[in-house]
Amino acid sequence: MAHKVYCPVCGIVHEKTACPSQRIAAGEPPYGYPDSSPMKESVKELTLAVRELALQIELLREELKRFMKEPGKNSTD
């Protein structure tokens, strides 16, 4: 019987120990790609870029909340 594992990254039950989404999220190439693949570095760079964008979005949300709380600043006059 095949070993089934739930993947929290993609939400699918797989018959392997880790699905491609988990491997990519961990900065590893999917199955079938060599470990020395340039994709590994690209995934790391993209992961860092996404984290940076998420932080910028969070900062913008906080700034918007502060802006909306200031009296007289949120009018359209």
Secondary structure, 3 states (H helix, E strand, C coil): CCCCEECCCCCCEECCCCCHHHHHHCCCCCCCCCCCCHHHHHHHHHHHHHHHHHHHHHHHHHHHHHHHHCCCCCCCC
